[in-house]
Amino acid sequence: MIALSGFASLFLFLVPLLVQLSCAQSSGTLNFLTYNVAGLPEFLSDNGVPGDKTTNARTIGSKLAERAYDVVHMQEDFNYHAYIYETDDHEFRTPTTGGVPFGSGLNTIANYNWTLFKQVKWNRCFLNEADCLTPKGFSVMRLQLGNGVEIDFYNLHGDAGSEEGDIDARSSGTNQLLSYIQANSAGRAVVVAGDTNDRYTNTGRSIDRLIDAGFTDSWVDLIRDGALPAAGTTSLACAVPAASAECETVDKVL
């Protein structure tokens, strides 16, 4: 596994990431962003922010281009996908799998090409937050950074909600993801990122299993000096906009 340094805020903006690799190139820097772009149809969710979704999607695309991130994982990139791609200028992009209810909402744009790309649907979902409405799950790509450097990037969107069925579905998803990584990325540099719909303070959390498997959470490492929030304690949820990096989002980079 590799250790990443990052900071997530309302815009899920991450500082440059330090990548330690066992390969031809021993170290380097990478700018990475994970961002739930909230692309559900407007009649289902207006996101509670000013402006129409088409205009806001174009703004997202232009900001991604302006900040020139090396890699961007997106979740809920559904019905406004074309407007994000219209104003973004990254050379390499995953094709959309469609809007609701056909697509996964998972897309990646990058300054580097990849040799492997696959999307995997969760084995379980729970109905109460419309999680079964789309084929949610995770994607994996083997990014080619040059000089013999390869990183397996995983992009995920976990089951939402706090009912027992949601907790069970997220737990199942975490186990499914870890099994897939073990079978397909063992011994390789791996980044796992996305909207986990989980927090460390959740009583029924399962994201800590990624830590147990050897991953390092960038927020825990940088902001909390490696100390995980205790399960069952008061939520550290961020306000909108986030006042500081001390709060916890469900968006993770490991």
C-alpha angles and dihedrals in degrees: 000000000000131000117235130195116213148139126216123204134163090295088042089238115176128200116230112299124230112222121199110198137178098218143083091307112048100199144000145146131265131184109218135176134186114196135174099212093192095226099168113135111279093241088060097044133000091190090230093261132116121266135037120288096244092056092043092050090054089050091052091052093049092049092051089052093045094052092044097213113192092224131011124188115199130193128193089024091156128126099005096047095114092057092053091050090045093066101028119088105196110140098222122051137164115237117247118258089209141270128289123341099012106046133070093223089228117129137154132201121191148166089231133063126235135215099207132041130168138158121213126194120222114256091225137033135171122226105219097085094037089257091143091054092084133028095260119182137102140299130213130202132175104225119207110216097174132250090066094302117142128172127186106224118199121196117193143179113196129209111277130225139054104250121113091258091054092049091049092048092050091048090051090048093051091051091047092051094048091048091051092049091049091050098043110022106031111145093012132109106265135189119191116190142150144085104326094176084218135105130197089238091060113111091219096042121153100174090089088072087073088058090048088052091058105269123134119220109223094213093048091046099046105029103029099033091241097308114133116216109250118257113251095025126121113297116257091206117163124246120228105283100024112242095209145344091266093085122084126237126192087240110098140185117197 
